Structure formats: C-alpha cells, structure tokens
C-alpha cells in the first residue's frame, strides 16, 4: 500500500519517455509543418470567412489542444507497447518467419504506410459503426461548419482505443519507430482534407483522398452517411463497399443529426456517452443494453431511432416508389 501511495505517475511517464528513441518527424512537425498548418487556416479564413463560425472554431481549437495533450501522454505508452510486442515476439519471428526485423528498406516503409492506412480505415469505419467508439469520435463531426479547423477538432477519448488496430504490426516485425512515423505522416496528410475551397483534383483522387471526397464523409445527408472512411488512399472504401462519390445536386449538410445544442467542448466529448446511458435505461433486456453500447449508432429496440443503413434503405425505397409513380402517371 505504501508503495502504491509513493508512486509518482508523472515521474514514471517522464522516465518511460526518456527511454524511447527520438522521433525525427516530431521535430520536423514542430519546426515546419505545424506553422504551415496555422498559416493555411488563416489563409482559408481570410479567403472564405463565410465558411467559419469563430465561436465554433474556438471551441474546436480548445478540443484540439486537449486532444493533443491526451495524445502526447498516450503516445508514450503506445510506442512503449509497440516496442514491448516487437521484442517479445523476436524469437518467434526468428524461428517461424526467418527474420527478427523487417528493417528500414524503402519498400518496407512503403508497405508500412499502406498497412497503416488500412489500419486507419478500419479504426475509422468502426468508430462510425460501434456506438461506444462513435461517442469518442463524435466531436470531430459535431462542427456545423467545414473548414481546416475541423482537422484539429478531435475527441479526447479516441486515443485510448485507436492503438489496438496497430498491435499486429510490431508482432510481425515492423519497427516501432517506423509505425509511429507512419501514423504521424497519415495524420499530417489528413489535415488538408478538411476544406471546401479545394476543387476536385481529377485523376489524383482516383487513388488518393482529397477534400472534395472527404466532404462526403463529413456530411449528414442520408446518402452520405458512413461513407469514405479512408485516410490517404481511396482503395479501401472501394474494396470494402463504403465508397461514395459526391452526388450532383446533393448539397452537403455538415454536423451531426443528433446535435448537443451547445459549443461547449466538454459537452461535445461526453454528450454521446450520456445518450448511451439514457438509452440503456429504456429497455430491461441485457441484449438491448449491449446493443445500445456496441451496436451501430441510431439502433433502437423499439424503432424510435434508425441506423444509417436503415435510413438509406428507406431513401432507396422512397425513390423507387417515386420513379414507379412517375412512370404510371406518364
């Protein structure tokens, strides 16, 4: 008990951090990339002020600062875990795979970037399809304006589960420092996706994600719900059936359908968790309670709310009836 009381978590964290190898990309980010991001946000604001709500942008900035602090803290534990898994499985890899490390060759970097992006796709997709994860991801989507400030508007709790999707990589022999670097590169790339002033980039977006494509993902229109989850590449959405090109005539509605009704950063981060608790009390059945936690957002035991899939099926049926009625009238 006395040992527990004498434990200093801050000192333990600093000691753990001191033992980690330095991430060069973090220094590059602090010196060059982050200042560029700030300049780009300011340029977008002065070019398209109508796309900004300054109070909402300020709330998003506060969310981003806290999310960054959480990320800095959890990153140390995350990379430490990657290193532990990498070293604990070294003998297994040597015996069964014939190598200890995949190394740092250029093609391994490329494979790591692609694997990282695939991990991000599934992390992101499940964050939209498992309600507990959606509760942690929701702040990123709750902004009613869509501009570059949304790129830093992240949930405070998503970092506590995100790392799970990457655990297989150090076990397979990807160097932990490489994994961490690829994660940061992916985050840097996604910054520029959150803008309305960038037009379609033609052939480029047949391969890579762009702001034009990402506006679909941030739209609450029924046609666009739970689509385009990719980070850098669009192949994952096309491969797994979640791709949706922007539809001519469908104007994106940004924000979420079930809105907290405030700009308070704390409310946006705990809102959906509170809603889950309220919904769990609606039914005495354990199965229903578990579905309210782990089922898709919008699921309800009595049909009082609907999932994105149900809403899209209804929309398709409604359009089909409209076409049939028009044909009969003609």
C-alpha positions, 0 to 999 in steps of 0.5 A, a space after each residue: 500500500 505504501 508503495 502504491 501511495 509513493 508512486 509518482 505517475 508523472 515521474 514514471 511517464 517522464 522516465 518511460 519517455 526518456 527511454 524511447 528513441 527520438 522521433 525525427 518527424 516530431 521535430 520536423 512537425 514542430 519546426 515546419 509543418 505545424 506553422 504551415 498548418 496555422 498559416 493555411 487556416 488563416 489563409 482559408 479564413 481570410 479567403 472564405 470567412 463565410 465558411 467559419 463560425 469563430 465561436 465554433 472554431 474556438 471551441 474546436 481549437 480548445 478540443 484540439 489542444 486537449 486532444 493533443 495533450 491526451 495524445 502526447 501522454 498516450 503516445 508514450 505508452 503506445 510506442 512503449 507497447 509497440 516496442 514491448 510486442 516487437 521484442 517479445 515476439 523476436 524469437 518467434 519471428 526468428 524461428 517461424 518467419 526467418 527474420 527478427 526485423 523487417 528493417 528500414 528498406 524503402 519498400 518496407 516503409 512503403 508497405 508500412 504506410 499502406 498497412 497503416 492506412 488500412 489500419 486507419 480505415 478500419 479504426 475509422 469505419 468502426 468508430 462510425 459503426 460501434 456506438 461506444 467508439 462513435 461517442 469518442 469520435 463524435 466531436 470531430 463531426 459535431 462542427 456545423 461548419 467545414 473548414 481546416 479547423 475541423 482537422 484539429 477538432 478531435 475527441 479526447 477519448 479516441 486515443 485510448 482505443 485507436 492503438 489496438 488496430 496497430 498491435 499486429 504490426 510490431 508482432 510481425 516485425 515492423 519497427 516501432 519507430 517506423 509505425 509511429 512515423 507512419 501514423 504521424 505522416 497519415 495524420 499530417 496528410 489528413 489535415 488538408 482534407 478538411 476544406 471546401 475551397 479545394 476543387 476536385 483534383 481529377 485523376 489524383 483522387 482516383 487513388 488518393 483522398 482529397 477534400 472534395 471526397 472527404 466532404 462526403 464523409 463529413 456530411 449528414 445527408 442520408 446518402 452520405 452517411 458512413 461513407 469514405 472512411 479512408 485516410 490517404 488512399 481511396 482503395 479501401 472504401 472501394 474494396 470494402 463497399 463504403 465508397 461514395 462519390 459526391 452526388 450532383 445536386 446533393 448539397 452537403 449538410 455538415 454536423 451531426 443529426 443528433 446535435 448537443 445544442 451547445 459549443 461547449 467542448 466538454 459537452 461535445 466529448 461526453 454528450 454521446 456517452 450520456 445518450 448511451 446511458 439514457 438509452 440503456 435505461 429504456 429497455 430491461 433486456 441485457 441484449 438491448 443494453 449491449 446493443 445500445 453500447 456496441 451496436 451501430 449508432 441510431 439502433 433502437 429496440 423499439 424503432 424510435 431511432 434508425 441506423 444509417 443503413 436503415 435510413 438509406 434503405 428507406 431513401 432507396 425505397 422512397 425513390 423507387 416508389 417515386 420513379 414507379 409513380 412517375 412512370 404510371 402517371 406518364 
